[in-house]
Amino acid sequence: MARTHPIHSAEHALERLGSLPGGPELLAAAKQREDIALVGGAVRDLLLGHWPRELDVTVDGDAAGLATSLAASVSPSERAYGHAVRPTIHDRFGTASVAWAYGRIDVAERRAESYPAPGALPEVRHGSFEEDLARRDFTVNAIALALAGPERGQLHNVDDALEDLAAGRLRVLHEQSFIDDPTRVLRLARYSARLGFEIEPHTLELARAAVAGGALDTVSGGRVGAELWLAVREADGVAALSALDGLGVLAALGLPSPFDAALARAALDLLPSEGRPDLLLMASAFPHGRHDADAVAALSDLMERLEFTREQLRPVLEVVSRAASIVEGVTAAPSDAIAYMLMDGRSLECVALGAAISARGSGTAAQRVRAWLASERNVKLAIDGNDLIAAGIAEGPEVGLRLGAALLAKREGTAPDRDAQLRAALGAELVEGQSIET
């Protein structure tokens, strides 16, 4: 059940704006032109007493001019290496942005929009204050705070916006909203997880019906994939993925449903601080049993349809395809030392997910994986490849195999120091084609 939220006054929000990165610059700009209004999530968060991630403002026109003046007014103390802040201008869409080390301001000319087809990008035209608010996704995001002119400090909002904000409720603005832009379904899940808001019953019905009716098929895979990455980067990415699952999104994308939230949280608890929670969570949303070549190819195809970049696809695929095999290899390893060698070279996210999987099965595997994550992954040799080359070993794969033999000896307790490790490396009996893999 959603909790009731105390709502701050517009005056309090205006006062607090002055303490935010970019806030003083905005308020100074508002003294020069009367059409500036803070809008959307920034107003929502200030009214809730939260700190906005960025500041969104609307103007009647000339977004580029405002962005240019804002960029020039950023304090020199906030400019990276003293470099000038340069705005990004999108004349075609009437938008602009100013981003620097400490903040971001997005500027848009007020507009109305229409959708020529379900899932298509909107056609926009200049619009009024009311039309600009009416094109937004949810009532709690359809609130504006005037920063200038005779209405300075006044709120403009659609019907039910302030009531829904106080009640902790997400309500869509019109019946066709999820058909016009199906990515709003994914944003609905993210806001629900981030804000802890409940979804208004009719909005929930509309979202599920849109997904069941194939609405996600009308938008590009890249737009859906981008929303998935935003979901796993939420402060509570597990809750965001669970909310997506509850709306039918994961099943519609061919991902496992129900989403295993308990496994994902267990893996996150095991992930060292230098690991990537977003990568681990994204992998946890895909099937992570042991995969043959055909299954891996199918997973790769799905990620490509979602337009994952190469830098995104490769690490996710490695975690998804290797986590279960790590458990099998670690379980079957004849000793702890060999089990640790099997995990060396695997990503922290892969081993953490494997650890969470192993905790549901073999006690030996779980113990070994936890030990590797806690300390054994940091075991280092006192020798390196240069020492072996100096001792007469030819450059090539053999150097790595002999170093692996020395590391195994160190973990087994037979090569505690440099001399013993060098002897273990040089005295290792290698079999052609030898390697340690999961």
C-alpha positions in Angstrom: 0.0 0.0 0.0 1.4 3.4 -1.0 2.1 5.8 1.8 0.8 9.3 2.1 3.4 12.0 1.2 3.5 15.4 2.8 3.7 18.0 0.1 5.8 21.1 0.4 4.5 24.5 -0.7 5.4 26.1 -4.0 7.3 28.8 -2.1 9.4 26.2 -0.4 10.2 24.5 -3.7 11.2 27.9 -5.2 13.4 28.6 -2.2 15.1 25.2 -2.4 15.7 25.6 -6.1 18.3 28.2 -5.2 20.5 25.7 -3.5 20.6 23.2 -6.4 23.3 23.1 -9.1 22.0 25.4 -11.8 19.3 26.8 -9.6 20.9 30.2 -9.0 21.6 30.5 -12.7 18.0 29.8 -13.5 16.6 32.2 -11.0 19.0 34.9 -12.3 17.8 34.2 -15.9 14.2 34.5 -14.8 14.8 38.1 -13.9 15.6 38.8 -17.6 12.6 36.9 -19.2 9.2 36.1 -17.9 8.4 32.8 -19.7 10.6 30.4 -17.7 9.0 27.6 -15.7 10.4 24.6 -13.9 8.5 21.5 -15.0 8.1 17.7 -14.6 10.1 15.6 -12.3 12.1 18.5 -10.9 8.9 20.1 -9.6 7.6 16.7 -8.4 10.8 16.0 -6.4 11.0 19.5 -4.9 7.4 19.3 -3.7 8.2 15.9 -2.2 11.3 17.2 -0.5 13.6 15.2 -2.7 16.7 16.4 -4.6 16.0 16.4 -8.4 18.4 14.6 -10.7 18.4 17.4 -13.2 16.3 20.6 -13.8 13.8 20.7 -16.7 12.4 24.0 -17.8 10.0 25.2 -20.5 9.8 28.5 -22.3 7.5 30.1 -24.8 10.3 30.2 -27.4 14.1 30.6 -28.0 15.2 27.6 -25.9 18.6 27.9 -27.5 19.0 31.5 -26.3 18.2 30.6 -22.7 20.6 27.6 -22.8 23.4 29.8 -24.2 23.0 32.4 -21.5 22.7 29.7 -18.8 25.9 28.1 -20.0 27.8 31.4 -19.9 26.5 32.1 -16.4 27.8 28.8 -14.8 30.2 29.7 -12.0 33.8 29.4 -13.0 34.4 27.3 -9.8 32.1 24.7 -11.3 33.7 24.5 -14.7 36.0 21.5 -15.3 39.6 22.8 -15.6 38.2 26.3 -16.2 36.8 25.3 -19.6 33.7 27.1 -20.8 30.4 25.3 -20.6 28.8 24.9 -24.0 25.1 24.2 -24.6 23.8 21.5 -26.8 21.1 22.8 -29.2 18.5 20.9 -31.1 16.8 23.5 -33.2 14.5 20.9 -35.0 12.9 20.0 -31.7 13.1 23.3 -30.0 15.2 21.9 -27.2 18.6 22.5 -25.6 20.6 21.3 -22.7 23.4 22.6 -20.5 25.5 20.0 -18.7 28.5 20.5 -16.5 30.4 18.6 -13.7 27.8 19.5 -11.0 24.5 19.7 -12.8 22.3 19.6 -15.9 19.5 21.9 -17.1 17.2 20.8 -20.0 15.3 23.5 -21.8 12.3 22.9 -24.1 9.9 25.2 -25.9 6.4 24.6 -24.8 4.7 22.4 -27.3 1.7 20.2 -28.2 2.2 16.9 -29.8 0.3 14.2 -31.8 1.2 10.7 -32.8 0.8 9.8 -36.4 0.8 6.1 -35.6 1.1 3.9 -32.4 4.7 3.9 -31.2 5.8 6.6 -33.7 7.8 9.5 -32.5 5.5 12.5 -31.9 4.8 15.3 -34.3 5.2 18.5 -32.3 4.1 22.1 -32.7 4.2 25.2 -30.5 1.8 24.9 -27.7 0.4 26.6 -24.7 1.2 26.0 -21.0 -1.8 23.7 -20.7 -1.0 21.8 -24.0 2.6 21.2 -22.8 1.5 19.7 -19.5 -1.2 17.6 -21.2 1.4 15.8 -23.4 3.3 14.4 -20.4 3.1 10.8 -19.1 1.7 10.8 -15.6 -0.2 13.4 -13.6 2.6 13.8 -11.0 5.0 14.8 -13.8 2.5 17.3 -15.3 3.2 20.1 -12.8 5.0 23.3 -13.6 6.4 26.0 -11.3 6.5 29.6 -12.8 9.9 31.2 -12.1 9.3 34.6 -13.4 6.7 37.3 -14.1 3.4 38.0 -12.3 2.9 34.2 -11.7 6.3 33.6 -10.1 5.9 30.9 -7.4 2.6 29.6 -8.7 1.9 26.0 -9.7 0.3 25.0 -13.0 -0.9 21.4 -13.2 -3.3 19.0 -14.8 -6.3 17.7 -12.9 -5.5 15.3 -10.0 -1.8 16.0 -10.1 -1.4 17.4 -6.6 -3.8 14.9 -5.1 -2.0 12.0 -6.8 1.3 13.3 -5.6 0.1 13.5 -2.0 -1.4 10.0 -2.2 1.7 8.4 -3.8 -0.2 7.4 -6.9 0.8 7.1 -10.6 -2.1 8.0 -13.0 -1.8 8.2 -16.8 -3.2 11.3 -18.4 -5.4 9.7 -21.1 -6.6 6.4 -22.4 -4.3 6.2 -25.5 -1.2 7.1 -23.6 0.5 3.7 -23.6 -0.6 3.1 -27.2 0.9 6.4 -28.4 4.2 5.8 -26.6 4.6 2.3 -25.2 7.9 3.2 -23.5 5.7 4.9 -20.9 4.9 1.5 -19.6 8.6 1.0 -18.8 8.7 4.5 -17.2 5.7 3.6 -15.2 7.6 0.7 -13.7 10.7 2.8 -13.0 8.7 5.6 -11.3 6.8 3.0 -9.2 10.1 1.6 -8.0 11.9 4.9 -7.5 9.1 6.8 -5.7 7.4 3.9 -4.0 4.1 5.0 -5.6 1.2 2.7 -6.3 -0.2 2.5 -9.8 -3.7 3.7 -10.1 -6.0 0.7 -10.9 -7.2 1.9 -14.3 -3.7 3.0 -15.3 -2.5 -0.5 -14.4 -5.2 -2.0 -16.5 -4.3 0.2 -19.5 -0.6 -0.6 -19.2 -1.1 -4.4 -19.0 -3.6 -4.3 -21.9 -1.2 -2.3 -24.0 1.6 -4.8 -23.4 -0.6 -7.8 -24.0 -1.8 -6.2 -27.2 1.7 -6.0 -28.6 2.3 -2.3 -28.1 6.0 -2.8 -27.5 6.3 -4.2 -31.0 5.5 -0.8 -32.4 8.6 0.9 -31.0 12.2 0.3 -31.9 14.2 -2.3 -29.9 16.7 0.5 -29.1 14.1 2.6 -27.2 13.0 -0.4 -25.2 16.6 -1.5 -24.5 17.5 2.0 -23.3 14.6 1.9 -20.9 15.7 -1.5 -19.6 19.2 0.0 -18.8 17.6 2.9 -17.0 15.5 0.5 -15.0 18.5 -1.5 -13.7 20.3 1.7 -12.9 17.6 2.8 -10.5 18.5 3.0 -6.8 16.4 -0.2 -6.4 16.9 -1.9 -9.8 15.4 -5.1 -8.4 12.1 -3.4 -7.6 12.2 -1.8 -11.1 12.6 -5.2 -12.8 9.9 -6.7 -10.6 7.5 -3.9 -11.6 8.3 -4.4 -15.2 7.5 -8.1 -14.7 4.2 -7.3 -13.0 3.2 -5.2 -16.1 4.0 -8.1 -18.4 7.0 -6.4 -20.0 9.6 -9.1 -19.4 7.4 -11.9 -20.8 6.6 -9.8 -23.8 10.3 -9.4 -24.5 10.9 -13.1 -24.2 12.7 -12.8 -20.8 12.0 -15.1 -17.9 8.8 -14.4 -15.9 8.3 -14.4 -13.0 11.4 -12.4 -12.4 13.6 -14.0 -9.7 13.9 -11.0 -7.4 15.3 -13.1 -4.5 18.1 -14.4 -6.6 19.0 -10.9 -7.9 19.1 -9.4 -4.4 21.2 -12.3 -3.2 23.7 -11.7 -6.0 23.8 -8.0 -5.3 24.5 -8.7 -1.7 27.6 -10.7 -2.8 28.8 -8.3 -5.4 32.0 -6.5 -4.2 31.9 -2.7 -4.2 33.9 -2.4 -7.4 31.4 -4.5 -9.3 28.6 -3.1 -11.5 25.1 -3.6 -10.1 23.5 -2.5 -13.4 25.4 -5.2 -15.3 24.5 -7.9 -12.7 20.9 -6.9 -12.7 20.6 -6.9 -16.4 22.1 -10.3 -16.6 19.7 -11.6 -13.9 16.8 -10.6 -16.1 17.9 -13.1 -18.8 17.8 -16.9 -18.6 21.1 -17.8 -16.8 21.2 -21.6 -17.0 24.1 -23.3 -18.7 23.8 -22.5 -22.4 25.0 -24.3 -25.5 26.1 -22.5 -28.6 22.6 -22.2 -30.0 21.2 -20.8 -26.8 24.0 -18.3 -26.5 23.4 -17.2 -30.1 19.7 -16.8 -29.4 20.5 -14.6 -26.3 22.9 -12.6 -28.4 20.2 -12.1 -31.1 17.7 -10.8 -28.4 20.2 -8.3 -27.0 20.9 -7.1 -30.5 17.2 -6.6 -31.2 17.2 -4.5 -28.0 20.1 -2.6 -29.7 22.6 -3.2 -26.8 25.9 -1.7 -27.8 28.9 -4.0 -28.1 30.2 -2.7 -24.8 26.8 -3.7 -23.2 26.2 -7.0 -25.0 29.5 -8.7 -24.4 29.7 -8.4 -20.6 26.0 -9.2 -20.1 26.3 -12.3 -22.3 29.4 -13.4 -20.4 27.6 -13.3 -17.1 24.4 -14.9 -18.5 26.2 -17.8 -20.2 28.9 -18.5 -17.6 27.2 -18.1 -14.2 25.7 -21.5 -14.1 28.8 -23.2 -15.5 30.9 -21.7 -12.8 28.7 -23.4 -10.2 29.1 -26.8 -12.0 32.8 -26.4 -12.3 33.3 -25.2 -8.8 31.2 -28.0 -7.4 33.1 -30.7 -9.3 36.6 -29.2 -8.5 38.7 -31.7 -6.5 40.1 -29.0 -4.3 39.4 -25.5 -3.1 42.5 -24.2 -4.9 41.4 -25.6 -8.2 38.0 -24.1 -7.7 39.5 -20.7 -7.2 41.5 -21.1 -10.4 38.3 -21.8 -12.3 36.9 -18.4 -11.1 40.0 -16.4 -11.9 39.5 -14.2 -14.9 35.7 -14.2 -14.7 33.9 -11.0 -14.0 32.8 -10.1 -10.5 29.2 -10.0 -11.7 29.5 -13.5 -13.2 30.8 -15.0 -10.0 28.3 -13.1 -7.8 25.4 -14.5 -9.8 27.0 -17.9 -9.7 27.4 -17.6 -6.0 23.7 -16.8 -5.6 22.8 -19.8 -7.7 25.1 -22.0 -5.8 23.6 -21.0 -2.5 20.5 -22.8 -3.6 22.3 -26.0 -4.2 25.7 -27.3 -3.3 27.0 -26.1 0.1 30.6 -26.7 -1.0 30.2 -24.6 -4.2 28.6 -21.7 -2.2 31.5 -21.8 0.3 34.1 -21.8 -2.4 32.5 -19.0 -4.4 32.1 -16.8 -1.3 35.7 -17.4 -0.3 36.9 -16.3 -3.8 34.8 -13.2 -3.7 35.9 -12.3 -0.2 39.7 -12.8 -0.5 41.0 -15.5 -2.9 40.4 -13.3 -6.0 43.0 -11.0 -4.6 45.8 -13.6 -4.1 48.8 -12.5 -6.2 52.1 -14.0 -7.1 55.5 -12.5 -6.2 56.7 -13.4 -9.7 55.5 -12.5 -13.2 56.1 -13.4 -16.8 59.3 -11.4 -17.0 60.8 -13.7 -14.3 60.0 -16.8 -16.3 61.3 -15.3 -19.6 64.5 -14.4 -17.8 64.8 -18.0 -16.6 64.6 -19.3 -20.1 60.9 -19.8 -20.8 59.9 -18.7 -24.3 57.3 -16.0 -24.7 53.9 -17.3 -25.4 51.0 -19.3 -23.9 53.4 -21.4 -21.8 54.3 -18.5 -19.7 50.7 -18.1 -18.6 50.3 -21.8 -17.9 53.4 -21.9 -15.7 52.2 -18.8 -13.8 48.9 -20.5 -13.3 50.7 -23.6 -11.9 52.6 -21.3 -9.5 49.4 -19.6 -8.3 47.8 -23.0 -7.8 50.8 -24.0 -5.7 50.5 -20.8 -3.6 46.9 -21.5 -2.9 47.6 -25.0 -1.9 50.2 -23.7 0.5 53.3 -25.2 -1.1 54.7 -22.0 -2.6 54.3 -19.2 -0.1 57.3 -17.1 -1.2 58.9 -15.9 -4.4 61.6 -18.6 -4.6 59.0 -21.4 -4.1 56.7 -19.9 -6.7 59.5 -19.7 -9.2 60.4 -23.3 -8.6 56.7 -24.3 -8.9 56.4 -22.4 -12.2 59.6 -23.8 -13.7 59.0 -27.3 -12.5 55.4 -27.6 -13.6 54.7 -30.5 -15.9 52.5 -29.2 -18.7 50.3 -31.3 -20.9 49.8 -30.0 -24.5 46.6 -28.0 -24.7 46.3 -27.7 -20.9 44.1 -25.0 -19.6 41.7 -24.4 -16.7 38.2 -23.4 -17.8 34.7 -23.6 -16.7 
